[in-house]
Amino acid sequence: MSRPANAVGKGAFIYGTAWKKERTTSLVLNAVAAGFRGFDVAAQPKHYREDLMGLALRTAIRDHGVSRADLFIQTKFTPPSGQDLTNMPYDASETIENQAWASLQSSLHNLSPGVASDGSDSYIDSLLLHSPLRTLDETMLAWKKLERFVPSKISALGISNVTLPMLEALYSQATVKPAVVQNRFHAATAYDVALRRFCQQKEIRYQSFWTLTANPDLLRSRPVQMLAAQLGIEPAVALYGLVVGLGNITILNGTTSTVRMRKDLKGVKAIEKWAAAEPSKWEELMSAFKKIIGE
């Protein structure tokens, strides 16, 4: 089975499936119909339904005219500290290496495209450590185990909820370097300015989440309001456009509204077109936005 050239989910959005529960399949299919091609899930039944993401994947391939290579599927290995110990994809008493291996096998089963009857065509575009483990040594045990499956079953590895010192340490020790970092984008972490600079230097794709929820002040900020007024779009879409405009950023978008899905995709394309047509105005807004977030 062919794989997409893009293994790190480049583009404005990845559709986030956290907390979608029984609605996961229908919402993912709505997102596919709206134009989303990247999807984020986790092997963490506490907050995600990876099995229903897989059902949506197979349905999209069968009924919606897309192939597996058209889609970017990202999942996560969640350590025991982030799991419901009564409902998890591995035995928490096992070694870290065996936990990571069992989690991957569960994900490959859940996210099989269903073309090969034996599941041999199943693969993950991007697999993240949902968070660092208790120590760097433990984190590296999980990472080194997952490295063995790159590129046969995993196209890219990454990490979520990570600080810059931990990311630098992981990067220095990894054989397969992290290709993705997924972090909260908000004021409490200074909008990850230093960490994002490191990602840019090392060609690591930065994925932001909580982009709207954690940033009411940014939504009310002058650059966002001016861009929204200029293009006749909602402030939320304007904020998305400015965050993407920082460079090397993909945003997790978890809206449950089909109308919102289409507006967000259409809106960021309109911003991109306007920015190309009005580079000086765009740069003025971007400069003001960067100043607000300390970049």
C-alpha positions, 0 to 999 in steps of 0.5 A, a space after each residue: 500500500 502506498 503512503 503519503 509523502 507528508 508524514 508529519 501532518 502539514 497543513 492548517 488543521 488536523 481533526 482532533 477526536 478527543 472526547 468525541 466518544 460514540 460520535 467519533 465515527 460520524 464526526 470524522 466522516 463529517 470532517 472528511 466530507 468537509 475536506 479534512 484529511 488529517 486526524 488525531 486519536 490516541 490509544 487511550 479509551 479514557 478520552 478517545 475511541 480509537 476503534 471508532 476512528 478506525 471504523 470511520 477510516 474504513 468507511 471513508 475508504 469504502 464509501 467516500 472516494 478517499 484512499 488510505 494514502 490520502 489521509 494522515 492518521 496520528 495516534 499516541 502511546 499513553 503511559 499508565 499515568 494517563 490511562 483508566 487502569 480498568 480499560 487500557 490497551 496493555 497490561 500496566 504491570 508489563 515492562 515499558 517496552 512491552 507496554 509500548 509494543 502492545 499499544 502499537 499492536 492495538 492501534 494497528 488493529 484498530 486503525 487497519 484500513 481493511 483492504 488486506 484481510 489479515 491487516 498487514 497493510 495497516 500503518 500509522 503515519 505519526 505515533 506520539 508519546 502522549 507525554 514524557 514518562 516519569 524520567 528521561 530513561 523511561 521515556 527513552 525505553 518507550 521511544 527506542 522500542 517504537 523506533 524499531 517499527 519505523 518505517 515498517 509500521 510507523 512513518 514518524 515519531 513524536 511527543 506531546 505535552 513536552 518541555 524544551 529541556 525534555 525535547 532537547 534531551 530526547 532529540 539528542 538520544 534518539 536514533 529516529 529523531 522526533 518529527 512532531 511535537 504536540 503542545 498546548 498553545 497558550 500564555 502559561 507556556 509563553 506560547 512555546 516561543 523557544 520550543 517552537 524555535 527549536 522545532 523550526 531549527 530541527 524540522 520538527 512539526 509543531 501541532 498546537 492544541 487549546 488554540 481557541 479555548 485557552 486564548 480568549 485574550 488573543 481572540 479579542 486582540 487587535 490583530 485578530 479583530 482587524 483581520 476578522 473585519 478585513 475579510 469578514 470572517 469570525 475572530 476564531 478563524 482569524 486567530 487560526 490564520 495568524 497562528 498558522 502564519 507563525 510558520 511550521 504549525 498545524 492546529 488541532 481542530 476538534 469542532 463538532 459543527 459541520 458548518 464550522 468545519 467548512 468555515 474554518 477550512 475555507 477561512 484559512 484559505 481566504 487568509 492565505 490568499 489575502 496575505 499573498 495579495 496584500 503582503 505589507 498589510 499581512 506583515 503588519 498584522 503578523 508583527 503585531 500578533 508576534 509582539 503580543 505573544 512575545 515572539 
